[in-house]
């Protein structure tokens, strides 16, 4: 997988495909975190993980089993189970501490400055760079048997050569839709992307672009990116020529 990943070309800075409500837009209609200037998305937050709960339940269940066996089997002593129980609870403690100490991972897109901030692996600090310097891939995830499980949108840490530690998933599926949505948002010369989350800011953003003379888009698009109304589209065509 590593060699294939190295040879794979990063996704282009282009609106490749229309972001659908089902796969992308609904996330921001429901949770917000966006406006005409900045886009924030929590990718991973502090809190109890599934593994934390599972490891604790295994530890409790093992302890109960050990007590029952020790009670009914006179040849067995509870201390005989220490070699099993101590590693289980040590693993559970590790997951608990990690859940409490791990940093919250965020993706931040700044439409005004053209900067992008995204996480790196583990406790490494977030990376902030100019959007067009980001290297983002459609990453194929495979199971232990080599079967393809799906694709994720993955960003690479440009300062980390070890690709197993220098990458982070920005979206769990539909990478081309998510990337198109991010590129659309970061093209400050285009209207804001689709979705109710942006509706309160469309008029303000339109007036800002109008005052700038409707400069040409920064990135190419395979799909139309029209203004919210016919009148606005006509005004953009008359002033900006596109």
N, C-alpha and C positions, 0 to 999 in steps of 0.2 A: 504493500500500500504506500510505503514511504517514497519508493522510487517513482511510482505512478503519480503521486502527489507533486513531486518536484517537477516532473515533466508537464504537468497540467498547466494550461494557460489561465491566468486570473480572469475574472469576469470583466468585461469592458465597462468603461464609464459611459453607459448608454441606458436609456429606458428600453429594455429589451422586450418586455411584454407588459400587458396591462395588469396591474395589481388588482386582484379580485377582492370583493367584500368578504367572502368565505375564508380565504387564506391569509389575508393581510389587514385590510381596512377595518374589519370589525374589532380588532385588538385595540385600536386607538379610539374608535367610536365608544368603546366600553370603558377603557381605563384612562383615557386622556393622556396628559403628559406632553402635549404638543401645542405650539402656537406658530405665528409667522416668523419667529426669530430662532427658536430652539426646539429641539426634539429630544425628549428623554425617555429611555426605555430601560426598566430594570430587568436584567437578564438572569440574575441569581441573587437572592436576598438571604440575609441571616435568618436562621430558624432551623427547626428540627427537620432533618432529611428522612427519607424513607429508610435508609440504611441505619440511621440512629435508632429509630423505633424498632426495626427488625432485630438489630443486635441486642437491644435491651430485652425484648420479648424472648429471644432465644436464651439469654442469660437467666431470666426469671423461670422459664419453663425447665431449663436444665437443673436449676436449684430445687424446684418442686419435685422433679423426678428423683434427684439425689436424696432428698429428705425421705420420700416415700420408700425407696429401695432400702435405705439405711434403717428405717423403722421396722420394715417387715422381714428383712434379711439380716439375721444376727451376725452373719459372717462379714457383712459389709459395714464400714464405718464412714460417716459423712466426710471425714478428713481425707478419705481415699479419693474423693472427687475433686480435691483442690487443683490437681494438675489439669483438670478439664475446665473447671469453673473460673479459675483465675485468668487464663488467656481470653475466655469469652467476655468477662467483665472488663478486661483491659482494652479489648477491641471496642466494646460499647463506650467506655470512657473516652477513647480516642475520637470516636464519631461525635460524642456530645461536645467535647472541647472544640473540635473543628467547626461544628455547627454554630457555636457561640462566638468563635474568634474569626471565622472567615469573613473577608471583606465583601460588601455588597458590590456586585458587578453591574455596571451600567454602560449603555451605549448612548452617547450624546452627540447629536449633529447640530452644528451651529450654522444656520442658513446665512447669517449676516457676514461672519468672518471666514466661512468656508473651512472651518476646522472640524475634525472628527475625533472623538475620544471613545476608546473601547478597551475592554479588559485584556489582560494577559493571564497566563496560567497561575493557579494557586494564589499565593500572597504577593506576587509581583505587582508593581504599581500599574495603573491604567496608562495607556499610550495615547498621547495627543499629537496629532499631526495634521497637515493640510490634507483635505479630503482626497485630492487627486494623487496623493502619495500612498494611499491605502492599497494593500494587496488582498483581494477578497476572492474566494474560490467557492465553487459548487463542489462540496466535498461528499464523496460517496462513503457511507458508513456500512460496514460489513460485520456480520456475526462471526462467532468462533469457527463456524464451518465454511466461511467464505461467502455465504449467501448475502446478497445486497439487502440491507435493511431499509435504506432510504438515502436521502441527500440532505445536507445541511448547508447553511450559508456560513462560511468560516473565514475569519480574518487572520492573517499571519502577522506576528510581531516582527517588524523589519529589523529590529536590533537583536533578535534571538535566532541563532543559526540552527539550534536543535528544534526541528519542526514538531517533535512530539511534545515539547513544552512551550513552544512559541506560537500556539494557535488558540483561537477561542471561537465557539459557535455563536453567531449573531442571530440566527433564526433556526428553528428546529426542522423546518421542511420548506419546500417550494422556494429554493434559493433565488431563482431568477425573478420571481415576483417580488420578493422582499428587497432584493438589490435594486430592482427597477423603482420601487417605492422610495428607497433611500436616495437614489440618484435624482429622481424627480424632485424630491424635497430640497436637495442641495443645489439644484439649478435655480438660483434665486431670480433668474430672468424669466422663468416660466410661472404659470399660476400654481398655487398650492395643490398638492395631490388630492385625489377624491376622498370623501369621507366627511361625516357630520362633525368630526372633531375640529376640522379646519374652517367650517362655515362662519364662525364669528370673526375670523381674521381675513377673509377673502377680500372684502372691500378695502381694508387698510393696506393690504399687500398690493392690490391693484393700483391704488393711488400712488404708492411708493414707486412702482415700476413705471407708471405713467410719468411721474416727475423726472425720472431718469431717461425718458425717451423710449421706453420699451426696447432696451438693448437685446440683441439676438441671444438665443439660448446658449448656455455654456456647454451643454452636452447634447449629443444626438438622441433622437427618439424614433423607435419603430412604430409608435402609435401617436395619434393626435393628442395634444394636451390643450384643449380649448379653455377659454375664459368661462366664467360662470354664466354670463348672459350674452345674447346676440349683440347687444349694444356695446358691451365691453370688447367683444371680438372685433367688431367693426372699428372701434377706436384704436385698438392695438394695430390693426392692419393699416389704418390711415397714418398713424404716428410712427410706428416701428417698422412697418413694411413686411410684417410676417404674420 
